[in-house]
Amino acid sequence: MMAFNAEGNNFPTPADFAKRMNLSENEVSMTLQRLMQKGFLQIKQSEDTQGVLYETFTLQHLWIRLTDKMSSVTDEREAEGQKNEEGELFKLFEQEFGRFLSPMESESISMWLDDDGHSVDIIQAALKEAVLAQKVSLRYIDRILFEWKKKNVKTLADVERQTKKFRTVGIRPGQQEKTVQVKRVPFYNWLEERD
């Protein structure tokens, strides 16, 4: 049909199709009828510039269905990828904790993802901070995530800026504004708020 359209024949007959295919005219007619019944193919009536009516086949509904199907397959793949990513997050927690997670711990992590809207990357960064601080507990990680949410930390770049802020200190007001590096501290205690 697309080949006929490219040649300028927008309404090929079953005989035209039969010449190019290994089907009889009757088989082509039945196939076209089934395609129309299923809504893949339509006959559209139009009028040319001189007012003459003509008919064309349109595959618009077929293309719409195909794109809808492709987008739903893409959505399914994205959801599956996210589930795999979340599954890896739970495995990472079990690995860092050195044991299986309890149902309550699993529920807490699920709440961070679903209710609080934290991304897997942000939760992994909070876990990393807790590991560096040698305070691997859900309470500690929850406090980190709470502080980050309060400070609108949403990306890994935000996380990096936030952790860098806590590892440096500014000069007091009235003095020259510059940041001085304090002795290197491998972690920040998120349970003790620091302004």
N, C-alpha and C positions, 0 to 999 in steps of 0.2 A: 504494500500500500504506500509506503514511504517512497519507493522507487517511482511509482506512478505519479505521486504528488510532485516529485522532483522534475518529472518530465512534463508537468502541467496538466496531467489527467487527474482531476480531483474526485472523479466519480467513475472508477473503472467498473466494468461489468463483470459478472461471473465468468464470461467467456474470456475476458482479458486476463483474469487471474488464472484460469485453467490453462491458458497457453504457456504461462511461466511456471506452473506447478505440475506436480504429478497427481493432480486431482481432476475429477470430472466437473463439469459446470454445476451439476446437481450437488456434489459434495461441497463445492465452494459456496453455493447458495445456502446450504445447511449450516456451514461453518460461520458465515456472515450473520445468519439469523441467530445462532447461539451467542455470538459475540454481542449482538444488539440486545438480546434478552438478558444477558449478564451485566449489561451496562458499560461494556468496554468500548463499544463502537456505536456511533450515532450518525444519523443522516441529518445534515443541516441544510436548510433552504435559505438561499441568499438571492440578492438581486444585483445585477450588474449596472453599469452607468446608464445603459439604454433602457432600463426597466424590465429586462428579461430575467425571469426566474430561473435559477439553476440549483442543483443539489450537489452536495459534497459529503464525503465521509469525514468525520472528525474523530480523532483518537484522544481528544482532550481528557475525557473521563478515565481512559486507560492510564495516561500519564499522571493524573492526579492520584489515582489509586496506587500506582507504583511508587510515587514520591512519598505518599503517606506510609506505605509499607516500609520503604527504606528508612524513613525517619523513625518509625517505631522500632525497627531493628537496631538503629543507631542508639536510640534511647535505652533499649534493653541491654545493649553492650556497655553503655556508660554506667547503667545501674549495676550490672554484673561486675564491672571494673571497680566501682566504688565499694561493692560488697567485699571483693577480694582485698582491696586496700584496707577496709575496716577489719577484715579477718586477720590480716598481717599485723595490724595494730594490737589486737588482742594477743597474738603470738609474741609480739615484742614485749608487751607488759609481762607475760608469763616468763619470758626469757630473763628479763631484768629482775623480776621478783624471785626467780629461781624456783617457782612452783606454779601449780595451776591456780587460776583466778577463782575466787569464791563467786557464787551467784550475785552477791551484793556488789562485789568489785566490778563484775561484768556489767551490772546494771548502772553503776556510776559512770563507767566509760561510755555506755550507750547514751546516758543522759547528756554527757558532754557533747556527744555528736548530734543527737536529735533535739534535745530541749535547749541547750545553750548555743548550739549552732557553731561549735568549734570545728575547724577542718582537721583532718587526720594529721596533716603536717604540723599544725600548731600544737596538737596534743603530743605528738612525738617530740617536739622541741621542749615542751614542758617536762616530759619524762626525762629528756637529756639533762635539763637543768637540775632536776631532782637527783639524778645519778651523779652528776658532777658535785653536787652538794652533799652527797652520800646520805641523803634523806629520802630513800625510795619508799614512799608511802602515798596512798591515794589522797590522804588529807593534805599533804604537802603539795602534790601536783594540782589538786583542786584549788588551793590557795593561789598558786602561780596563775592558773587559768582565770581565776576570779580577778586578780590584779590586772592581767593583760586585757581582759574584757573591759574593765573599768577604764583602762587607758587606751581603749580602741585599737588594740594590737590585733591585726587580722592576717598579716602576711609574714613570711619568714624574714623579710627585710625589716619589718616592724619589730619582730622578736630580737633581731640582731641589734637594732638601735636601742631597744629597751634594756637589754642585758649589758650593752656597752655603757649606757648611762649609769647603771648601778656599779660599774667597775671603775668609774672615774668620778671625780668630785670637782665642782666649780669653786672659784675664789669667792670670798664673801662680798656682799654688796659694798660698793664704794671703792673696791680695789679694781685693778685692771682686769677686764673680762678675758679670761683664757682658761682653758681646761688643763688641769694638771693630772698627770697619771699617778695614781696612788699605787702602793705596792701591789703586785699582781695577786689577785684573790681568785681562786679557781671557781668560786661559786658565790651566789647571793642567797641569803636566808630570806625566803619569800614569806615566812611566817611572821617576821618582824618588819612592819611597815617602815619605810624610810623615805622621807621627802626630800 
